[in-house]
Amino acid sequence: MSQANSSITNKFIRTILRAGLIAGLLDALAAMGMFMVRGGKNPAVVWKYVASSVFGKEALTRGTGMVIWGLVFHFLIALIWASFFFVIYPALRRFIVTPAISGLLYGIFVWVVMNLVVLPLSYVTPQTFELSKVLIGSGIIMVCVGLPISLVVSKYYLGR
């Protein structure tokens, strides 16, 4: 591999990592904040809930290991969404030229897929439908996941 190809590959990987880690961090902070606003005492419960998607209800009663697994799953999912956006961005920008708009729309897409496909296929206990939770949750994903991923990825493609 030539030095130029290596540099492009490194920039590509750094862009996806940056986008995924920023989105994962913002979404994590928002999730813990919402949990605490709704009366939760220990935000570690959020990560046990995420871990329960793979390990089932038992994860909710376990200790630090489940918190770590929840965080690992959370950031892995954020990196997957960042990678997917990186791949589709060149085609997407033909239709939506503003990175902010594409990011907010991508956030809606992420929310729909996560809530209507991924979560129903997991071991997570289904939640009852509440419009306020849907609006807040989708808004958080739009602003904390879709928007930062789009802004970071669009910088990579700027001028290409």
N, C-alpha and C positions, 0 to 999 in steps of 0.2 A: 504494500500500500504506500502510495506516495505521501509526501509530507502535506501536500495540498488536500488530498482526500482525507487524511488523518485529521487535519484541522477542521474540515467541514463536518466530519463525523463527530468530533469533540463538541463543536458548536451546536450541532443537532441534539446531542445527548444532554448538554448543559441546558439548552432551551427547554426541553421536555422536563428535566428535573426541576428547573426553576419554576416553570408553570405549575407543575404538579405539587411541589412543596408549598408554594405560595397559596394555591387554592386549598390544599389540604389544611394548612395552618389557619387560614381565614375561616374555613368551614368548621374546623375543630373549635375555634374560639367562639364562633356563633352558636354551635350546638351546646357547648358547655354554658354559655351565657343564657340561652333560652331555657335550658334545664333549670338553672338557678333562679331565673325570673319566675318560672312556674312553681317555685317552692322546693326544688331539689336542694339537698344539703351538700352532697358529695358528687362533684362532676365526674368522678371515676365511674359512676354508674353508666354514664353515656357510653364509655368504651366497653364496659361489660355487655351492654345492650348490642353494640356492634359485633362483639365476639359471639353473642348468642345466635347470630345469623348462621354461623358454622357449627358451633358447639351446642346449640339448643338452650333451653331455659336454665340448665345447670350452670351455664356461664354467669348468670346473674347472682349466684350465691358463692361464687369462687372468689379468689383473691387477686393479687397483683398480676399474676400470669394472664388472667383474662383481660385485664386493663391493657397490658402490653399487646396481646393478640388483637384487641379491638383497634388500637392505634396502628398496628402493622396493616391490618385490613383496610382501615380508613385511608392511610397514605398510599397504599397499593392501588386502591380504587381511584384516588385522585390522579395518580400517575398514569393509570390506564386511560382515564378521560382526557388527560393532557396529550397523551400519545395519539389517541384517536383524532382529537381536534387538529393536531399537527399534520396528520395525514390528509384530512379532508379540507383543511384551510385553503389550499390553492384553488380547489374547485368552488368552495363556498364564497371566496372573495370576488368571483365573477358575478355573483348575484347580490351580495351584500358587501359594499365597499367599506363601510364604517366598522372598524374592529369592535367598538362598544356595542353596536346593534347586534353584530354577529355573536358576540359573547353573551349578551342577555338572552338572545334566542337559543343559543347553545345551552344555557342554563336551564331553560324550560325543557329542552330535549333531555338533558341529564336527569332532571327531576322526574319526568314522565317515565323514562326507562328504569330508573332506580325504584320508583314507587309502584309501577304497574307490571314490571317484568322481574327485576332482580329480587326485591324483597319478598314477593309472593313465592319465589322459588327457594327462599332461604328458610331457616328454622325460626326466624323472628316471629314473635307473637303479633298477629295482625292488629292494627290499630283501627279504632272506629273513625269514620269519616267526619271531620269537622272542618267546615269551610275556612275558618280563621287559621287553623293549623296548616291547611293546604296553601293558603295565600302567604303566610309567613314562611313556611318551609320552601316553597318555590321561589319566593323573593330572595331568601338567603342563598339558595343555590345559584340563582341568576347573578347576584352581586358578588358572592364570595367564591364561586367556582367558575362559572362561565365567563364572567367579565375578566378576571385576572388571567385566566388561561388564554383568552383571545388577545389581550393586550400584550402578553409576553410573546406568544407565538407570532403575532402580526409583526413585531419588531424583527424577528428572525427573517421573515419574508420581505421586509421593506426593501424596495429597490431590486427585487429579483424578478 
